[in-house]
Each structure stands twice: as structure tokens, then as C-alpha cells.
Amino acid sequence: MSTAASNPANPRGNEPLFSSRARELDEPAARSTVELVTELRQSGQHVLSLYGSPHWLPPDHVLDAARAAVADNDGAPAEGLLSLREAVARRVQRENGIATDPEREILVTNAANHALYVIFTSLLEPGDEVLLFSPHYYYQGCIYLAGGVPVYAQTHQRDGWNWDIDHLESLISPRTKLLLINTPVNPTGHVATAAELQAVADLAARHGLLVISDEAFDHVIYDNRAHLSIGALDGMAERTITVCSCTKSYALRHWRIGFIVGPSSLMPTFRKVLEWNVFNCNHVAQHAARAALDGPQDWVAEISARFQHCRDLMLHALSTDSGVTFTAPEGGPFIFLNTDTLSINMEEFRSRLLRDHGVPTDLGHAFGSDHHLRLPFGGEDNDVQEAGARIREAALAATTPTARV
Ligand SMILES: Cc1ncc(COP(=O)(O)O)c(C=O)c1O
């Protein structure tokens, strides 16, 4: 983690003011991109609008449920509205194949990141290791805040980012407390296969490990693939904590509702940690989420279709001699662009893409790579096609001899 954070002295002495946990935190990966884009736009430069989650409104029945809830002064209990937990139970049974008890095995959170914070804070002692594949979503901040240490099992572009279970197993130590998986993988777009999930399940059973399964993008899956949940596998219900989010799968990006599904023995402690953290989650957003989960689902399927369309536009634009390499995403809204073929490094290419071509990408460091940029590809057709064309132009320019100076 960064040690560059400012470090004011404690007015009562020479010790630093901030805790070492806070001092050593990096900024979340996307923040610098958002700041740079805002700065450029304010200075009058046009930057293409690309999105890593649905940027449109959910349908009227969802908004109507929220409107109706505004007048409801009852609020929601810390574990979440029972009506929402019942809707979650129906949804995870229907779509994830997980049978669950809404009263005892579900907790509503302020979306997936908050769910992860609650889980890590509840389960990790200082120095406990969380084992996960890399490249990875930026979990490290949440893990560090809870005192834990991420341990990364590298996956490789040359293998299509497939999971190497033997390598994962070789990294298990006496300090390993949790196994964390994510499918579809942000940022690589890999979607876990049935064989990979079964191998992780077998490994978890052999070593007596709890598995956290982050399925935040479970509705963003392409080419008729199926999203599979490890918690649905035989014997896994009692050792899996599944994390889902309405921010992506139900176009409720700013509403911040997600949920944890897991063994009833864990939920009272998760609920207690959540309660000391935020008391409870916003009830208006919970009513919207309930309507989204329970109502007609055709618009939900369109989310995946829309992202697949954008992915295909981007792949088409990048397909012929684009100067960068990548693996076509099987799910999720990002392409992980490999800049190794260029004569400039990742940082320089990212800066040129943004400043000279108006294409925003995130640096790969926070995702575990010094060689890749994370490119969101959701957006209006014109912007997506234009972004692909500009990346190609920038990459080809960065492979010419003059770029090597
Ligand atoms: C894999 C993954 N997990 C968790 C999150 C956090 O999601 P939320 O916005 O629901 O907190 C994200 C956000 O993009 C993600 O990609």
C-alpha cells in the first residue's frame, strides 16, 4: 500500500495523527481517473463517456416503489427489510441455485463494497491472509482496513486468465483465513467455469476454508454463458458467503444496495458490525431494490444484452492490428488492455489516451498489473466506437520509432 499519504503530526505529540491503517491506504483505483476526467472537462476538453456499470435509470415500477417509500416513516431494520430479504431469497434460488432462509441467512448492505467491508471486519484478525486470484478487483483497501493481508495467486493473459488451482493451493499457509473469488472477474472479464468452481470448492473443503464469492456483475455475462455460483455446489452452502449487488445487475448504480447470503451462524455478527458501522441501509433504496428483484425481469436481461453489444463494438474496433493485446471479456464491463507491445509504458500510454484522445482508462497497478489498463466499454454506440478507433490510433502511434525516444 502507499506510504505517500500525508502524515500530519498528532497535536498531542509527535506520533502521526492518522492510524497506520488509514495512512497506508491507497486511493481506490478509479479515483484518479475520475479526477483527471473532471479536470479535463472543466478546462473545456472533450472526454468520451464510457461506463463500467449501467448508466441508465431503472424502469418506472422500480422508481415508483422508491417514490412510495419516501412517505413511509418506518425505516428498515439493520438486517434489511424482510420484504427485500424475501425477494433476495427468491432471486438467489431462481438465478443462483442457492436455497436460503430470508430470516436468518441474508443481510442487506450498502452494495457490494460495504458487504465486503462487513465480512472482512467481522472475520479477520491482524495478519490473517485472504487468498485470491490476481488480477483482481481492488479489494486490498477493505482487507487492510480490517487488518488482513491479501495473498495473490497470479493468473495470466496467455492462459485466457483461467484459474490455476494448484498455484492457488500452493499459497495456502497457516494464516490463510479466507478464500476470495470473483466471477465475472473485474478487471479481466474471465467468467469462472463449472470445473474451476468445483476445484475451488474441493480445495476449500480439503483445507477447511470459508469462501467469499463476489458476484457483483452476475448479470453481465456474454455469449450465452451461464453465471455459476459456488454457493450452489454440493456441500458449499455452509462454507460460502455470496456477495451480490443491485448497483450493476439492476441498474441501481447510485442507490447503493447489495446483499450477503451465507450461513446463519455468521449473520448475527455481520449484522452487529453493520449496525455499529451504519445502523442500517437506506429504506427508500431497499424498496426500489425489492421492486427490481421481484418485478418483471425483461429489462434486467437487457443489461447484459446492452453490455454485450458495447463489448462487440469495442472488440470490432480493436480487432485489426490495434497495437495492444487483450483477451475478449466473457463477462463484466471492462477490457484489460496489455500495453507491453508499445514502446511507451502503461502510465505514459494512459496519459496520452486521456489527454490527447479523450479516452479514460484506469491504471492496472491497483488490479495487480503494471502492464495493463482497464478500459470500461459501456456507453452510447458512437462513444464506444470512437474510443476503439482512438485507442487503435494512439497505440499504433506508440509503436512507431519516434515514440521510443
Ligand atoms: C468485482 C466487484 N466487486 C465489488 C464491487 C463494488 O460494487 P458496489 O458498487 O456494489 O459496491 C465492484 C464494483 O465495480 C466490483 O467490480
The ligand as a Gaussian input file, in Angstrom:
#p B3LYP/6-31G(d) Opt

LIG

0 1
 C      -15.999000      -7.268000      -8.576000
 C      -16.596000      -6.126000      -7.842000
 N      -16.915000      -6.279000      -6.556000
 C      -17.456000      -5.282000      -5.842000
 C      -17.681000      -4.054000      -6.413000
 C      -18.312000      -2.967000      -5.604000
 O      -19.623000      -2.834000      -6.054000
 P      -20.714000      -1.884000      -5.404000
 O      -20.761000      -0.672000      -6.260000
 O      -21.960000      -2.672000      -5.492000
 O      -20.275000      -1.580000      -4.039000
 C      -17.366000      -3.844000      -7.750000
 C      -17.574000      -2.540000      -8.367000
 O      -17.343000      -2.316000      -9.535000
 C      -16.809000      -4.918000      -8.486000
 O      -16.485000      -4.783000      -9.760000

